[in-house]
Amino acid sequence: MQSRTATSGRSAIATILRVSTWIAPFAWAFVSTDALAHSEQGVAIDFWGGFTHPIFGLDHVIAMVAVGLWGAFLGPPAIWLLPVVFPLVMALAGAYGVLGLPLHGVETGIALSAIMLGAMVAGAAKPPLWVAALLVGAFAVFHGYAHGVELPIGADAIAFSMGFVIATGMLHLCGIAFGGLSHWQAGRIAVRVVGAVIAVIGVGYLAGVV
C-alpha cells in the first residue's frame, strides 16, 4: 500500500514536471513577442515581475507550499487537483484585482490561508476531496486578488499574471516534493511539523508581528 502511494506521488510530480516543461517554452515565446507591445517596461520584464512576486512574499510562499504539502499528504487525486485548483482560481481573482474591483479582508484572508492550510497539514486532516478543493479555492481568491491589485503601473497584465501563476505552480511542486516524505513515519512527522510552522507564521501575520 505504501509502495503504491509513493509511486502515485512520484507519478504526480513527474506529470507536473512534464507540464512545466511544456509551459516554459510557450511562456517564454509568448513574452518575447511584440504581441503585447503596450507594456511600458517590456513583456519579459513584466513576466519576470509576476514570477518573482509570490516568491519574495513569505505570506504567499508558505500558503502555496502548504497546498502542495496537503495535496501530497492526502494522496491521489488531491495531489494534482489541489495544485490545479489554486492557480486557476488565483488567476481569475487576479483579473478581478487588475480591474480594481473591491474585495475586503484580503490581508486577513491571506494570513488565515496560512493558518488553516498549515493546520490541515499539521493535524493530518483528511476531509472529503470537495471540501479540500473548496477551502483551497477560497483562499486562492485572496492571493490572486493581492497579485492583481499590485500589478505595477504600465505593466502588461497577461505577462505578469502568467509569471505569478507559473511561480505558484513551482511552489506547489516544492510542497509536493517535500510532502512525499509523508510516506515514511519520520517524514510524516517532519511534514506535520512544517505544517505547524506555517500555521504559526500565519498567526504572526494575522497578529501583525511578522
N, C-alpha and C positions, 0 to 999 in steps of 0.2 A: 504493500500500500504506500509506504513511504517512498519507495523507489519510483512508483508511478507518479506520485505527486511531484517529486523532484524533476522527473522527466518532463512533466507538463510545464513546470516553471521554466525549465531551460528552453522548451519549445516556444513559450510565450516571449521570452527575452529574444530568442533568435528571430521571431516574427517581427518584433518591434525594431530590431536592428536592421532587418531587410527593408522594412518600410522606410526607416530613416535614410537608408542608403538610396532608395528611390526618390525620396523627397528632396534630399540635399541638392543634387544636381539641378533639379527642376527649379528649386527655390533660387539657387544662385543664378541660373539663366534668366529667371524672371526679374530679379533685382538688378541684373546687369543690362537690361534693355532700356530703350528710351520710351517704352510704352507708358510709363508713369512719370513723364518729364516735368510735371508740375511741382515735384519736390524741390525745395529750395536748397537742400544740402546734398542731394544725390540719393537715389533709391537705396544703393548699397549701404550708405551710412545710416539711413533710416531703418533698414533691416537690422543692422548691427545694433542700433539703439534699442530696438524692440527685443532683440535676442538677449542683450545684457540686462535689460530692465528687471526681469524676475530673478536673475542670477545674483544680482548685487543687492537684493532686498531680502533680508533674512526672514521677514514675516512671510514672504511668498515662498521662499525656498523650503522652509520647514513644512508648510502645508502641502506643497506639491510632492515632496519626498514622502510625506505621510500617506498620501493617496497610493503611491507605489508600494509602500510597506504594507498597507492594509490589503491591497489587492493581492500581493504575494502571500500574505498570511491567510486570506480567505481561499486562495487557490482558484482554479478554473471554475466558471468563466470570468469571475471577478478580476482575475489577474490582468486580463486585457480589457474588460468592459469599463472598469472604473477609470483607467488612464485614457480611455477614449471619450467617456462622458465629460470629464473635467475640461479638456481643451475645447471641445465642441461648444459647450455651454459658455465657457470663458470667452471664446471668440465672439459669440452673439452678444454677450454682455459688454464686451469691449466696444463693439459697434454702437451700442446704446450709450456708452460713455463718450465716445467720439462725437456723437450728436449733441452732447451737452445736456442730455435729459437728466432730471434729478433722481437720485437714489440715496436715501437716508441710511445712516448707520454703517457706512462702508468700512471704516476702520475697525469698528466693533465686530462686524461680521468677519473680517479677516482674522482678527485675534481669536474669535470664537471658533473659526475653522481649524486653527492650530490646536486649540484646547480639545475640541470634540474629536477630530481625527486622530490626534495623538492619544487621547483617552481610549478610542476604539482599539488602537494597536496595543496599548499598554494593558487593557483589560481583556485582550484576546476575544473581543466581541465578534460574534458571527450572526448578524441579523439576516433576514431574507435578502436576496440579491437586490430586489427592487428598492428596499429601504436603504441599503448601502449606496445604490446609484442615485437615489433621490437626495440623500444627505450630501454626497459629493457634488452633485449638480447644483444644489442650493448654495453651497459655499463658493463654487466656481463663479457664480454671479458677481460676488463682491470682488474677487480677484480680477476678473475680466473688466469690470467697470473701472476699477482703480487704474488698470493699464490704459484703458481708453481715455479717461479724463486727463491723464498725464502725458498724452501724445504731445511731443514738442511742437511749438508753433512752426508752421511751414513744412512739417514732416509729412511724408506720404503714409496715410493711414493703413493701406493694404500691406505695404512692405513692413511697416512697424508691427502690425498685427501678426504677419507671418513669422516675424522674428520671435515674438514672445510666445506664440503657440508652439513653435519648434523647440524653444528653450524649455518650455513647460514639459513637453514630451520627454526631453532628455532627463529632466529632474525626476519625472515619474520612473524612468528607466533605472536611475540610480537607486530609487527606493525599492523597485522590484528586485534589483540585483542584491541589495543588502537583505531584503526580506526573504530571499532564497535560503538564508541561513536558518530560517524557522523550521526547516525540515529536520534539523537536529536539535536535541534538547538544549544544549548550551547556546546554540544560535537562536533558538526560540526565546530564551531569556534575554539575550542581547537585543533582539528586535523589540521586545516589550519594554526594555529599559529605554531604548531610543524613543519609543512612542511616549513614554512618561516624560522624558526630557523635552520633547516637542510640546507636550501639553503644558509643562511648567513655563517654557518660554512664551507660550501663548498667553498664559496668565500674566506674565510680566508685561506683555504688550497691552493687555486689557487694563492693567493697573497703571500703565504709563511709566514703568520703571525700566523698560528695555528700549 
